[in-house]
Every structure is written in C-alpha cells, then in structure tokens.
Amino acid sequence: MEKQKDEIIVLDIETAPIKFAEQYVTPKPAPDHYKKPEVIEAWNRSAKRKALDVAALDPDLCRIVALGTMDVSTGLVTAQIAKDANTEKELLRSFWQRLTRNATLLGYNVIQFDLPVMLRRSMYLQVDAPHLDLHKYRRSERVVDLMLDLSFSGSISYRSLGWYARRFDLPSHQSEASVDGAMIPSLVGDGDWEAVVRHVQDDVVMTAELAQRLDVIPQQRIRRDDVQNCLTC
C-alpha cells in the first residue's frame, strides 16, 4: 500500500482593525511648534488614521477578514471571508480542525504575521488551536516561511512577496494586481468583499508559484475556486 503523502497547505490571511481599535492605539502627538488649532486638528486626524492603519497588522488589535489556502495535493485555491466575529470564530475552528498531525503550513511572512494573528485571534475568540513552533531562527517541521528562507532567517534584508514575484518573473506578476494589502481595511469598510477575496487568492497563488520556483513544492497547475462560491463559504 502506498504511503499517504503529508498534507501541505499554502496559507495567507487578510486583516482589518477590530471595531474598537481606536481605544487602544496611541497616535503620535502633534509637534510642539504647531500652534494653530486647525493645523493641530488636521495632524491629529492624520495621526489617528495612521495608528489605525498599523492596528490592522497588530495581532492584538486586528481581526481576520479573509483566509486563503491552497491544498498542494490538488492545486485548488479557495478563500473564506469573515464579516463578523462569529464567522471568524467558525473560520478559525474549521481551519484548525482541518489540519492533520503531519500537515505542513507554508506561507510568506507566515511565522511573524499570519500564524501569530491566527493563534492570538483564536485566544480572544476561545477557539482551540494547535501548538506551533514559531521561532524564526529554528526551522519548524510544520511551518515553512518563504520570507525567512529567502532572507536566510534575517541575515539579509526582508523583501515583499510582490518584489520576489517580480524578481523571479512569476506568472502571477504578469498582470498587475489592482488591490494592495494596505487597501483591505478600506475595502472591508466599503463592503467590497469580492475584491478582498480576489486579493487573498492572488497572494496565495503568488506564494504557491514562489514555492514552486524554489522547489519547495512540486510544479502543478494552480486553480482558483470561483469567487462567488468563496463569498458564500
């Protein structure tokens, strides 16, 4: 009997600030030489906006709004959205339950961002989650982070996923993405969930292509699930 291959899941999440993030952020105060009230007010608005933008990347101040994955055995890219905390809770519970004991998670900056956010959100939402070794200087048997691999665990400068997509001339970079990750909170605020789904799928495809280029996963056709089906997950 042929031995069953271990599961490999390519992973990416999108985040936005939690509802009351402004209660926890500390905007940078206006410089002392600012004297006019209208100038100070404009500064304060800008500083608050910037602080909230950063909150979308803070595991304690963000929430997961989309989770994209690719099952390497099938090449199928799917995505789920979480419009509220209840949906996010079910999304996380379903994902953790999906993992087998020998499953490997693969992503870009997944050790310093995606997985810490998922684990922290699981704590806040009281969802059982597995123990994962996220030490960036010690290679985990269950987690592969392409950003750490390409930077030799931080020995050289980190670069973005999009940068390496351009440098390696990956197929996914041949058509420029219309959505940047920094736009996700605004898209969520506008209710443009289709754009959110497309972006998280784009990042999963780009990560999978990069992993193929680096011979981390086998070459295969990558297929996207229908966006409308993803929106109903």
Stockholm file with secondary structure:
# STOCKHOLM 1.0

chainA/1-233         MEKQKDEIIVLDIETAPIKFAEQYVTPKPAPDHYKKPEVIEAWNRSAKRKALDVAALDPDLCRIVALGTMDVSTGLVTAQIAKDANTEKELLRSFWQRLTRNATLLGYNVIQFDLPVMLRRSMYLQVDAPHLDLHKYRRSERVVDLMLDLSFSGSISYRSLGWYARRFDLPSHQSEASVDGAMIPSLVGDGDWEAVVRHVQDDVVMTAELAQRLDVIPQQRIRRDDVQNCLTC
#=GR chainA/1-233 SS CCCCCCCEEEEEEEEEECTTGGGTCCCCCCCTTCCCHHHHHHHHHHHHHHHHHHHTTCTTTEEEEEEEEEETTTTEEEEEECSSHHHHHHHHHHHHHHCCTTCEEEESSIIIIIHHHHHHHHHHTTCCCCCCCCCTTSCCSSEEEHHHHHTTTTTSCCCCHHHHHHHTTCGGGSSCCSCCGGGHHHHHHHTCHHHHHHHHHHHHHHHHHHHHHTTSSCCCCCEECCHHHHHTC
#=GC SS_cons         CCCCCCCEEEEEEEEEECTTGGGTCCCCCCCTTCCCHHHHHHHHHHHHHHHHHHHTTCTTTEEEEEEEEEETTTTEEEEEECSSHHHHHHHHHHHHHHCCTTCEEEESSIIIIIHHHHHHHHHHTTCCCCCCCCCTTSCCSSEEEHHHHHTTTTTSCCCCHHHHHHHTTCGGGSSCCSCCGGGHHHHHHHTCHHHHHHHHHHHHHHHHHHHHHTTSSCCCCCEECCHHHHHTC
//
